[in-house]
Amino acid sequence: MDAGLCVGRRVALLREASGLTRAEVAEAVGRSTEWLRAAEAGRQRLDRYAMVDALADALGVAPGELLGLPCGREDPVTGPLHRAVPALRRALLRSGIPARAAADLPGADLPSTGSLSAGARPAGTAATGARSAGPSPAHVFTAGPDPADRPSVDALRHRLSAAVRHRQEARWTNLALALPPLMDDLRARTADAPADTEPSRLLARALHEAALLAKRLGALDLAALAAAEVRHLAEPAADPVLSASALWLQAEVGLAAGAVSEAAECLDAGLAAAGAVLGRAAPQAWAVWGTLHLVSAVLEGQRGRQAESSAHLAEAASALAHTDASSSGPTGFGEGEWAVHTVHAALELGEDLGALARIEGMDLRALPAERRARHGIDRARAAARAGDAVGAAGELLAADRVAAQVVRTHPLAGELLRTAPSSRPVADAAARLGVRL
């Protein structure tokens, strides 16, 4: 399907291909035929995930098919990132394969990226992982089958920290290149010393990063695969906080796939696991518990349940008193995360600029670039709903300056521009962001 279509046009084509009438689909999603006609013509913006999920269910397709995922494959900024995904896929599929057997698989002779440090870059990749012609894919193993040749746990911890910074600073191409060899080496180290929990924890964190990246790119099969391996690692650890983190990740993947009920079950189970040890386990338990409430607030927003969404935000706010930057762990939980989730939940409830008014005066500059860019897209959604298409375009451009790969792989960036009234600022923004109108 043409990558330049808005969500409504995709709905029209899929509806016609399935033989459904406009009235049948409109009834299935609780809207009028006139509303659906406007959406299919591109005159009605479809930027609420709950409605995209409902339309996908009515048409019998995945939400990503309506959103046009993956986005940005032809963009010079994000093209190299998409070309790194096959290596990530192969690495995730190598779960459970012994090191010697994995080393003999196709691709084992490709060049290593396992030595990437915090400031290093793959050859031909810009500092943002952006404007290159595209790096070579990652190899299968950075180390040979001999345990003596494998990196130390300290070295692996350092590489994982660098990978996390790549994600936070939106150097997603670097992240996609670093993860496959890192996961391979962590799996090998875990097999060498199964009684040592540290390599397993590091592997769970690396898989968490892989799942989040795959989810952002619309590769939900890979995200689900990584989330399942994290759950598998959490079970023998008998660690409620790790189990709760795994359930949080699984819920995030479920929400992205439109599986709201399944995501809710994961969140409830995660809250029970983390809540049982609050005050008795590591301080990170509060951060995981607070994060689970934030995601639950967004989920209830998608369900249209304002009271329940507000209750989850209040619970998350209560956790702020028990956490700080040193205890937030992989969640990044803090006031900034609370603020951006508050806005996101309000947008899912249908608010416009009122969503931004909820956090007026809060300073979000300390948030990682990736998070600020995603919040910038939400700011654009709020402006567009208020009828300010030019303001929405400006917000998208501002977010692109913060983290181009985040904006150009996000489906709603294109949706906001394609459904906006025609104007020079909108056309200029679309040209800058590589969005075909």
Secondary structure, 3 states (H helix, E strand, C coil): CCCCCCHHHHHHHHHHHHCCCHHHHHHHCCCCHHHHHHHHCCCCCCCCHHHHHHHHHHHCCCHHHHHCCCCCCCCCCCHHHHHCHHHHHHHHHCCCCCHHHHHCCCCCCCCCCCCCCCCCCCCCCCCCCCCCCCCCCCCCCCCCCCHHHCCCHHHHHHHHHHHHHHHHCCCHHHHHHHHHHHHHHHHHHHHHCCCCHHHHHHHHHHHHHHHHHHHHCCCHHHHHHHHHHHHHHHHHHCCHHHHHHHHHHHHHHHHHCCCHHHHHHHHHHHHHHHHCCCCCCCCHHHHHHHHHHHHHHHHHHHCCCHHHHHHHHHHHHHHHHHCCCCCCHHHCCCHHHHHHHHHHHHHHCCCCHHHHHCCCCCCCCCCCHHHHHHHHHHHHHHHHHCCCHHHHHHHHHHHHHHCHHHHHCCHHHHHHHHCCCCCHHHHHHHHHHCCCC
